[in-house]
């Protein structure tokens, strides 16, 4: 049983080592694109949140006026 656990540990280490090596080979263009995408998503999310706040505040003001 001990040898089986050792073999499982070795195989797991090799697989995880291979995954980290594969992830390190991402081209610089991809990293730049992901950074730009993050900025764009942040902008769009901010605008959507602002629009949501405008709708909620407008609704709150209409209820208060009545």
N, C-alpha and C positions, 0 to 999 in steps of 0.2 A: 504494500500500500504506500509505503514511503517513497519508493522509486516512481510510482505512478504520479504522486504529487509533485515530485521533482521534475518529471517530464512535462507535466502540465504547466509548471512554473516557467520552464525554459521555453516552451512553445508560446506561452503568453507573452513573455519578454521579447521574443523574436517578432511576434506579430505587432506588438505595440511599438517596437523600435522601427519596424518597417513603415508603420502609419506615420510616425513623426517625421521620418525621412521624406516620405511622399508629400507631406504637407509643407515641408521647407522648400520644395521646388516650384512654388507658385511664382509666376512671372511678375515683374514689377508693375506692368500695365494693369494686371488684375487687382493688385493692392491699391493702386491709384484709383481705379474705377470704383472699388468698394468704398474707399474714403469719400469720393465724390457722391456716391449713392447715399451714404450715411448723412452727409450734409443736406442733400435734397430731401430725404425722408424727414429729417428734423424740421426743415422749413415747412413742408406740406403738413406735418402733424401740428406744428405751431399755428398755422393758418386755420386748420380744421378746428382746433381747440378754441381759437379766438372767435370763429363763427359760431361755435356751440355756445360760448359765453354770451355773445350778442343775442342769440335767440332766447336763452334762458333769462337774461336780464330784461329783455323786452317783454317777455311773458310776465315776469315778476312786476314790472312797472304797470302793465295793463291791469293786473289783478289789484294792485294797490290803488289805482285810480278809481276803481269801481266801488 
